[in-house]
Amino acid sequence: MKQNSTKKILICEFHQETNTFNPIPDGWECFRAGRYMEGQEICDICKDIPCAVHGAMDAIAKAGGTVYPTFALYGTYGGRVKDEVLETFLEKVRTYAEKEPDFDGIYASLHGATCTAGVDDACGEILAMLRELAGDRPIVASCDLHGNITEKMYTNADIICGYQTYPHVDFYESGYRAASLCMRILAGEPTVMATTTIPMMVPPAGYSSLEGAFKEVIDMGKGMIADGVLLDFSTFQVQPWLDIDNIGSTVIAIAADADTAKAKADELAQALFARREQYWPDLMTIDEVIDLTEKDTTPKPVILADSADSTNGGAVGDGIAVALRLLERGSHLRAGMYIKDPEAARQAFAVGVGNSAEFTIGAKFTPGVPGPLKAVGTVRSLHDGHFRNEGPAGKGFPYYVGPAAVISVGNIDIMVCDAPKSSGDPQLLRHFGIEPTLYDLIVVKANTSFRAPYSKFAGEICYADTPGAGSSNLLSLQWHNIPKGFYPFDLPEGYTPAPAEVRSQH
């Protein structure tokens, strides 16, 4: 690749995964609990963590370019973002760009499935504003594998690169890939992006890049790169809990010529769609999981994946159905879990460690879920709410869940906090004194992200059909805006993905 010693790349970040079934809006607190960074602070913080911005910085430096950091907001997952947050982000980035108008390109770290109270396609709005600033200068973006890649996004970006792993462990690599392609364009090397979108959504709990049908598609794309046919590819399995009318799963192929980019995007899209029935998880009832765990022959701990209440997928995290059923059955199992319940956390601080009181826990935010749990509990420990990821995904990432407490109700230990973060990482329990390997049953509110760390010590992993805003049983949710002719609802028989189109060519 030619050197780009004088090329200056503007960098920004806006990352939040929206679940429109989550009734709680995300404001500034969501991003201050994650990463809120401005100017040089972005480089200073990101250089020490394996994030997408770090990858982009390294790729730009390797190609001889320089970084111009602007404004970065990294939240996690939740309900619609407040409009004021997006408006401030756009204003801040525009102000930085106006101070340094001689930049040569833009890199944006986005999620891809972000909605605000008034905007269903926040990432499209961001890229459209960046296009106003950039004119014909290249804009590249990295996005989550579960991004909703809209026409507004790919018509305003020259390159979009998605994670290629699920569980996600390639944040750094996605940023590196996108920024490398930006520098390739600036070096004058031919670069073409083709896309096609499939009217399809499937539950994330049912597939992984580690095994099975989705791995086959990912391996197909990696083979195209290894053979020198493609420069890059992305298969976006859209986050399904977006009840909006502009949604779909998108395949992107990037090559040195248009014919190859289109042909390989078509091939990957057909492969992704053909395996659609294999992406669904086998769900067990809560009672079936408890029955299995109570058997002496079942290796422990059993991990009950409460994916319907996955805060990683934008659900609330206040579901208490498993604890309720354990108590109703009088089960002897020792169980551990976490619940969003700031009220119970505050009460625990007032009660004090070692003391008991009657608590009302869970089911305070999500409409229609069972609960709350009302019982006498003993406060085991109190915490400030800060922890770091164990990984491998986001190893070392700092998170803040608000003041937290562990309350014991019988054989059940419940960590209550304001906002469970990185719910698939064992440190969300371990850091607060619930060591998963010492329990019979651990409830993890995640889809697939937990598999990488938990598989190392889990006796069994069971996906449960639990209630929540992120249910894998998509047909059980109340949809109002999904377009007609959409899988798994009413897609006509015989449908085949539309031919890919070239979206950018350099």
N, C-alpha and C positions, 0 to 999 in steps of 0.2 A: 504493500500500500504506500502511496506517496505520502510524504510528510506534510503536515498542516501546521507549520510552526507559528503562523500568524492568525490562526483561526480561533475565534472566541465563541464559546458555546454558553448560552444562557440556560440556567438550570432552575426548574421549579418542581414542586411536588404537591399533589392533593390526593389523599388516599383515604377512602372510607367505603365500606361495603354496606349498601342499604338493603334492608328488608322492609318492604312497605307494609307487611302485616304486623310489624313492631309498632305499637302506638306511641312510643316515647321518642320525641324529637332529639336529635343530636346537636348540641350547641358547642360553644368554645371549650367546654370542659372535656369533651370527647378528645379533642386534639391536644389540649394541654396535658392530658393524662398519657398521651402517646408521644408525639414529637411536634413541637411548635418551634420553628427555626427561621431565622432571618439573616440574610447576608452571609458573611464569612462563617457565622456560627454553623451553617449547614455543612460546610466542608469540615469544620473542626469536630463536629459530632459524628457525622456519617463515616468519616475515615476509620473509625474504630469499631464499626458494626457491619455485618455482611448484608447490607441493604442494597436496593436497586440504585440509589443515588451514588453510593460508594463505587459500584460497578461502572456506572457511567463516568464518574470522575477518573477512574483508572484507564478506561478506554480512550478518553479524550487526551489524557496525558501521554499515553503510549503512542498515539498518533501525532504527538507534537503540538496539540492544541492547548488552550487555556480555558478554565472554567470561570463563569461569571454567575455566582449564586444569587438568587433573588429571595424567594419566600417559599416556605415548605410547611405543609400541614399533613401530619400522618396520624389519622385516627385508626380505629379498628373497624367495628361492625355495629350496626344499630339501626334505628329508625331513620326517617328522612332527616337530612341535615337542614338546619335553619338557614333561610335564604341569606341572612346577613353574613354568614360565614363565607359563602361563595362570593358574595359581592365584595367583601373585604379582600379576599384572596385575589380576585381579578384586578382590583384597584391597586393592590400592593405590587403585583407583578408588572402591571403597566407602568407604574411609577419607576420601578427599577429599570425597566427597559428604556424608558425615556432618558434616564441618566446615562445610559451606555448604548446609544443607538447604533453603534458600529459593530454590533455582534454579528456573527456569521451563520448561526444556526441555533435551534432551541431543542433541548431535551426536557421532557416532562415525565415525571413518575406519577402515574395515575392508577386508580383501581380499575375503572371501566364500568362499574355497576354502582354509580353514585347518583342518588336522587335528592333533591332538596324539596322543601315544602311546595315550591312553585315550579320546579324544573325537573322533569323526568330524566333528562339527559345532561347532567351537570358536566360530565367529561367532554361531551360534544360542545357545550358552551365554552369550556376552557380552551379547547383546541381552536374553536372559531375565533376567540379573542387573540390567541397567540398568532393565528394566521394574519389577523389585521396588523399585528406588530411586525411580523416577519416578512410580509409580502411574499416574494418568490424564494426566500431563503428556506432551507430545509427545516422541517419540524419532525422530530421523532419522539415516540412515547413507548414506555414499557407499561404493561398492564397485568393484572391478575388473570390467571387462567379462567376465572369465573366472570370476567368482564362482559358487559353487554356492549359489543362493538357496533355502534350505530353508523348509519350513512354519514351523519354529521361529523363523526370522529374520523372515519377513514377518507373523507373528502378534504379534510383540513390538515391531516397528518401525512407526511411522506412515507413514514415507516411506523408500524405498530408491532411490537414484540411482546408476546405473552409468556408467562411462566410455562415451562414444559414439564413440571413435576407436580404431582398431587399425591401425598402431602407436599406442600410447597417447601422446597429447600433450595430453590435457585433464584432468590431475590436478586442477589449480586449479579448472577449471570445474565438475568433478563435486562438489567440496566446496561451491563457491558455490551450485550449484543446490539441493543438499540443505538447506543452512542457510537459504537464501531461502525454501524451502517451510516450514521450521520456523517462521520469523518470520511467514509468511502464516497458518499455523494459529493462532499466538498472537494475530494481529490479528483473528481471528474470520472469516476469509474461507473460503468453502467449498472443501474440498480432499479428494478421494477417490482412493484407490489401489486399482487392480484388478490381479490377476496371473493368469497361467496358466503351467504348467510342462510342457515337452515331454520325453518320455523319449528324449533325443538327445544325442550328443556327436560332435564332428567335430574333426579336428586343426587347431590354430591356424595351421599353416604354409600352409594352403590358402585362406585368405580374408583380406580387408583391407577397411577402411572407405574406402580410397582408390580402389578400382575393383572392378568385378565384382558378383557376386550379393549379397554382404553389404552393399556400398555402397548397392545398391538398397533394401534394407530400412531402413538407417539414414536414407537420404534420404526415405523414406516417412514415418518418424517425425518428422523435422525439418520436413517439409511440414505435418504435423498441428499442430505448434507454431506455425509461421509463419502458418497460417490461423486461429490462435486456438482451435482445437478442443481441443488438449491443453495442459496446463501443463508436462508432462514425460513422457519415456518412457525405457525402458532395455531392451536386448536382450542378455541374458546368455548368451553361448555358453560353456557350462561348460568349465572346464579339464578335459581328458579323462583325465588320469593319476591319477585318484582311484578306486582299487578299493574302493568302498564301496557300501552298498545304498541310500543316500539321496542321489540325484544326479539332475540334469536341467538342461536349458536353460530359463531362465525369461524371460518377457516381462512388463514392468510398464508400465502406462499410468496417468497421473495427470491428473485433470480436475476441473472444478468441480462435476460431477454424476456419479452412479453409472452411469447408462445409457451416457454417453459413454465413461467410463473402461473399462467392460467391453467395449463394442463395438470400441473402438480397440485394446485389448489383444488381442482375438480377431483382428482384421485383421492386426496385426503378427505375431502368432504363426503364423497361416496362411502369411503371406509368408515368414517365417523357415524354417518347416518345408518348404514347397514347393520351396525352393532347396537342400535338403540335399545333393543329389548334386553340386552345383557348388562345395562348400566343400573339396573334397579336392585336395591338391597333386599335380602330375605329378612323380614321383620318378625320378631317374636313378641308375644305378649309379655307384660311385666311379670305375670305369674309364671310363665314358662322359664324366664330367666332366673327367677327366685328358686323354682323347683330344681333347675339344673345346678345352681350354686349350692343348694342344701345337700346335694349328694356328696358323700364322703370321697367318692372316686373322682370328683371334678377337681382338677388342679386350680389352685387359687393364686392370685386374685382373679375373679371373674370381672371383666370390664363390661358394664352395661352402657352402651352408647345411646344416650338420650339426644339423638341428633335433632329431634323436633324442637328442642330448646337450646340449640347450639348458639352461643353468643358469637362464635366464629362465623356463623352464617347469618348474623344479624338478629337472631331471636333475643328475647329479653334475658333469659337465664333464671327466671323465678319459678320454674316448674318444680313441684314438690311431690308429684304423683308416686314416684318410687318409694320415697320414705313413708308416705301414707299407707301404701300397700304392705310394706314390711311391718308396720305397726298393727295394721288390721289383722294380719295373719299371725301376729305374735312370733315372728321369725326370730331365731336365735343368731342369725347372721350378723357379723360385725361389718358395718357398712360405712363408707365415707363419700362425701359429696360436697358441692358448693352451690350456693343459692344467692341470687341477687336479692338482698333485703336490707337496705340501709337502716330501716327502722329497727329491725332486730339487732343489727350491729350496735346502734346507739344504745339500745336497752342493755346489751351485754356489757358495754363500758360502764354504764351506771350501776349494774348489778355487781360487777367485779369478779376477778378470777377466783374459782373455787366455790362460788356462791350459786344458788339455784333460784329460779323464778319461773313463772308461767310465761311462755313465749308464744307468739303467733308468727309463724315462719312461712314465707313463700306465697305464691299466687296473688300478688298484690298489684300486678301490672298487666299481665296478659289476659285478655277477656276469655272466659269460658274454660280455663284450665281448672282441674280439681284442687281443692284446698281452700284456705291455708291449713297448715298443720298447727294445732293448738295443743300444747303439752308442757309439762314441767321439764326444763332443761337446766343443765349445769354448765356454767361458763368455764371452759378449759384453758383458753388463752386469748390474748388481745394483741393486735398488731397494727402497725402504721399503714400497711397496705402496699408497700413497695416490694417488688421482686424482679428477678431477671430470668429470662427463659433458659431452660435446660437444653433445649434443642433436640435434634439437629436443626429444625426450622427456626431461624431467627435466634440462634444461640447467642446469649448475652444481651438480647434486647431488653431494655428496662420497661416495666409496666407498673401502673399504679391503679389499684382497685378501690381506693378509699379506705377509711378505717374498717378493719376486719376483725372478726371474732370466730372462735370455734366453740360451738355449743353442742353438748352431748345430750341426746334424747334416747334413753335406753342404750342399745348397742349401736346407735347411729351417731356419727360425728359429722356435723354440718358446719362448713365454713360459710359465714354470711358476710357480705360486703356490699358496696355500692354498685360496682360494675365489674363482673368477672371478665378479665382480659386473657387473651391467648389460652382459651379454654381447653385446647388439646395438649397443652404442655403440663407434664407432671408437677412442675414447680408451683402451679396454681394451688395444689394441695400440699406438696412436700414442704414448701417454704413456710406454710402456716401450721405445720405440725401433724398433718395427716399423711403418713408415709404409706403409699398405695400397697406396697408389698406386704404390709402387716395386716391387711384387711381381707375379708372373704369377698366382698362386693364393693366395687368402686363405680360410681356413676360419673361418666364423663360426658359433658354437654358439647359434643363435637361430631363432625361428620366423618372425615377421613384424616384430618391433620394429626390426630392423636396416635395413629397407627405407628408412625415411625418411632416415637419414644416408648409407647406402651407395649408394643409387640416384644420388646426385649425381655419383659418380665411377666406379661399377662399369662394366666393359665388358660382362659378362654376369652374371646371377644364376641359379644352378642349385641346386635342392633335391635332395639326395642321399639315397638309401635306406641310411642308416647304422644301426648298432646302438646301443641306448641306452635309458634309462629313460623317454624322452619320444618314442618312435617315432611317426611319423605313420601308420605301418602298424599301426593299433590292433588289428587281428585277430592280429598276431604276438605280442602280449603275453599273459602268463598271468593271466587274470582269474579271480577266485574269488567276488566279492561283488556284481557288477553285477546289478541286478534283471532279472527276466524281462520280455520284451517291450520291448526297448531297442534303438534304432538306434545303430550299424550291425550289431548282432548278430542279433537275432531279433524285430524289430518286425513285428507282423502286417500283412499287406497291407490297404490300405484305412483304416489308422489316420488319424484327424484329431485335432488338438489339442483338449483338453477346454475347454469354455467358461470364460472368465475369471470370477473371483469377486472381490467387493469385500473387501478386507482391512482397510482403515481408512477412516473417513468422519468428516469434521469440518465 
